[in-house]
Amino acid sequence: MKKFTLIALLLTSFLFAGKTLHAQDYNTAVGLKFGGYENGVSVKYFMNSTTAIEGVLGIRNHGAVLTGLYELHQPAFSTPLLKFYYGFGAHLGSVGKGVYKRFGSDDNVYNDSHILLGADGVLGLEYKLKDSPIAFSLDLNPRLELATGPFFDLAPGLGLKYTF
């Protein structure tokens, strides 16, 4: 729990790193998302210069999960093209018969299918390469699983996106 608190405080401090808001360098991004729960494809769309929505279709062992996130972006460390973002959302999916692994925990074996439903958060950094349509992100994804829980997990995420 101390690690989680330290990481959350560190990433929250990024909120105060930027002094002014700048326009986002792209409107839409599609790419790959690698996480503690699922790996899959993501689409991010900016509604304005600081607000985005992101959808992730993740494939996991014996199942799939669709996650929707509402994200707020702002400059980080006064570094051009580096953005801090945070937000919230929800997930819906299913896991089939077999092994369902919660990130950082022991395996749980289920004898039948289960629905996955819960609340999600995101806290991270994104860097868009200068003069390139490529962006990288690194984030933490806290998740409250309600349908098969309740339980709380925290997983890292790594994104690689093509921007336009």
SULDA-V58165 format. One record per backbone hydrogen bond with DSSP energy under -0.5 kcal/mol. CO is the residue of the C=O (numbers start at 0). NH is the residue of the N-H. E is the energy in kcal/mol with one decimal. If there is no record, write none. Layout:
CO;NH;E
CO;NH;E
This chain:
0;4;-2.3
1;5;-2.5
2;6;-2.8
3;7;-2.8
4;8;-2.5
5;9;-2.5
6;10;-2.7
7;11;-2.3
8;12;-1.9
9;13;-0.7
10;13;-0.7
11;14;-1.6
12;15;-1.2
13;16;-1.5
13;17;-0.6
26;45;-3.0
27;163;-2.8
28;43;-2.8
29;161;-3.5
30;41;-2.4
31;159;-2.4
32;34;-0.5
32;39;-2.5
33;157;-3.0
37;34;-1.5
38;58;-2.8
39;32;-2.7
40;56;-2.5
41;30;-2.2
42;54;-2.6
43;28;-2.4
44;46;-0.6
44;52;-2.5
49;72;-3.3
50;46;-2.2
50;47;-1.4
51;70;-3.3
52;44;-2.7
53;68;-3.0
54;42;-2.3
55;57;-0.8
55;66;-2.8
56;40;-1.7
57;64;-2.6
58;38;-1.9
59;62;-2.1
61;95;-4.1
62;59;-2.5
63;93;-2.3
64;57;-3.1
64;66;-0.5
65;91;-2.2
66;55;-2.7
67;89;-1.8
68;53;-2.5
68;70;-0.5
69;87;-1.7
70;51;-2.8
71;85;-1.7
73;83;-3.4
74;17;-0.5
75;78;-2.1
77;79;-0.5
78;81;-1.8
80;82;-0.6
80;127;-2.1
81;75;-2.0
82;125;-2.8
83;73;-2.2
84;123;-3.0
85;71;-3.0
86;121;-1.9
87;69;-3.3
88;119;-2.3
89;67;-2.5
90;117;-1.7
91;65;-3.1
92;115;-2.8
93;63;-1.5
94;113;-2.9
97;109;-2.6
98;100;-0.5
99;101;-0.6
99;107;-1.4
101;104;-1.8
105;101;-0.6
107;99;-2.6
107;109;-0.5
109;97;-1.9
113;94;-2.6
115;92;-2.5
116;145;-2.7
116;146;-1.5
117;90;-2.1
118;143;-3.0
119;88;-2.2
121;86;-2.2
122;139;-2.6
123;84;-2.7
124;137;-2.5
125;82;-3.2
126;128;-0.5
126;135;-2.9
128;131;-1.4
132;162;-4.0
133;128;-2.6
134;160;-2.9
135;126;-2.9
136;158;-2.5
137;124;-2.5
138;156;-2.5
139;122;-1.6
139;141;-0.5
140;154;-1.5
141;120;-2.2
142;144;-0.7
142;152;-2.5
143;118;-1.6
143;145;-0.5
144;149;-0.6
144;150;-1.6
150;144;-2.6
152;142;-3.0
154;140;-3.3
155;35;-1.2
156;138;-2.5
157;33;-3.3
158;136;-2.0
159;31;-2.6
160;134;-2.1
160;162;-0.5
161;29;-2.2
